[in-house]
């Protein structure tokens, strides 16, 4: 029961802080959880989770601080004045503290739980036994994969480079030219590897798809992926679409997404704590619904549309957070390039999706 209570604390306290508007209470929450975080003995302890969201937190603070009365003038150019507002500084501090509080609460609880403790807690509050077994197996497989990768090292010899199939492409080639090169081949190889791990599982398609999504975060599949936001949509979305099309279960995408979200959360990949689980689950559910439309699933334009919608869902966490934290309309305009990047890579994923689900005789 202890693990279930910890899970409930993550969701109730982590989401509950967004309803608190007192800077003193928020500061106390941050102080207590930061102290717990610092004193808890763990080799996995790191503040990288805050570093990942530094720009988002800074933007939240500055947008509020620069709105309102011109109490502290910073720069004056003719009719334009850049100034800080006392009220804006307070509101910016409150809004940024809400996000930091959620992340600290999540990390402190994560430190006190092993990966299987988290699965046990989720099972006690409603996670199906089949999903729990899949997550347990994937945790074991990914731990083994990670260990094998570390033992082999990250060296690439000239011999290996010379033996490459000569069909290497970069994600920008997929985005701007529709060229997929050997990416589908590598992706299918990863999916086949995952299938072999769950050959005797009645939920093999769901399990192997969730494992493939998780391994994409750990093992490099496509070369030359840029650091542009959303570049992994080219790989993640086709795997989800492939899993849904090959599964006979209803709402297979929802289950694949939820399992992937839980795994990403337990392994510390997600930037936004428990919201990351919901993000993956909703992503799978949306693709489920789109693939129910009476349109041929191998239609390239349709797959590009599904990918674009998937890319938008993946960016939705930041958009929802911005709305909850009261960001002004100008924020969404400045955030537009980030949204366009996510959606564009989602659209480009349609080329990969078509390549891995098309009939063999096509």
WOKA-V516353 format. One record per backbone hydrogen bond with DSSP energy under -0.5 kcal/mol. CO is the residue of the C=O (numbers start at 1). NH is the residue of the N-H. Records with the same first field share a line. If there is no record, write none. Layout:
BEGIN
CO: NH / NH
END
This chain:
BEGIN
1: 5
2: 6
3: 7
4: 8
5: 9
6: 10
7: 11
8: 12
9: 13 / 14
10: 14
11: 15
12: 16
13: 17
15: 18
16: 19
17: 20
21: 23
22: 26
23: 27
24: 28
25: 29
26: 30
27: 31
28: 32
29: 33
30: 34
31: 35
32: 36
33: 37
34: 38
35: 39
36: 40
40: 42
42: 45
47: 50 / 51
48: 52
50: 53
51: 54
53: 57
54: 58
55: 59
56: 60
57: 61
58: 62
59: 63
60: 64
61: 65
62: 66
64: 67
65: 85
69: 71
72: 84
75: 82
77: 80
80: 77
81: 83
82: 74 / 75
84: 71 / 72
85: 89
86: 90
87: 91
88: 92
89: 93
90: 94
91: 95
92: 96
93: 97
94: 98
95: 99
96: 100
97: 101
98: 102
99: 103
100: 104
101: 105
102: 106
103: 107
104: 108
105: 109
106: 110
107: 111
108: 112
109: 112
110: 113
114: 118
115: 119
116: 120
117: 121
118: 122
119: 123
120: 124
121: 125
122: 127
123: 126
128: 132
129: 133
130: 134
131: 135
132: 136
133: 137
134: 138
135: 139
136: 140
137: 141
138: 142
139: 143
140: 144
141: 145
142: 146
143: 147
144: 148
145: 149
146: 150
147: 151
148: 152
149: 153
157: 161
158: 162
159: 163
161: 164
167: 182
170: 173 / 174
171: 175
172: 176
173: 177 / 178 / 179
174: 178
180: 183
182: 186
183: 187
184: 188
185: 189
186: 190
187: 191
188: 192
189: 193
190: 194
191: 195
192: 196
193: 197
194: 198
195: 198
196: 199
198: 201
201: 204
203: 207
204: 208
205: 209
206: 210
207: 211
208: 212
209: 213
210: 214
211: 215
212: 216
213: 217
214: 217 / 218
215: 218 / 219
222: 225
228: 231
230: 233
231: 234
232: 235 / 236
233: 237 / 238
235: 239
236: 240
237: 241
238: 242
239: 243
240: 244
241: 245
242: 246
243: 247
249: 252
251: 255
252: 256
253: 257
254: 258
255: 259
256: 260
257: 261
258: 262
259: 263
260: 264
261: 265
262: 266
263: 267
264: 269 / 270
265: 268
272: 275
273: 276
274: 277 / 278
275: 279
276: 280
277: 281
278: 282
279: 283
280: 284
281: 285
282: 286
283: 287
284: 288
285: 289
286: 290
287: 291
288: 292
289: 292
290: 293
293: 295
296: 299
299: 303
300: 304
301: 305
302: 306
303: 307
304: 308
305: 309
306: 310
307: 311
308: 312
309: 313
310: 314
311: 315
312: 316
313: 316
315: 318 / 319
316: 320
317: 321
318: 322
319: 323
320: 324
321: 325
322: 327
323: 326
328: 331 / 332
329: 332 / 333
330: 334
331: 335
333: 336
335: 338 / 339
336: 340
337: 341
338: 342
339: 343
340: 344
341: 345
342: 346
343: 347
344: 348
345: 349
347: 350
348: 351 / 352
349: 353
350: 354
351: 355
352: 356
353: 357
354: 358
359: 362
END
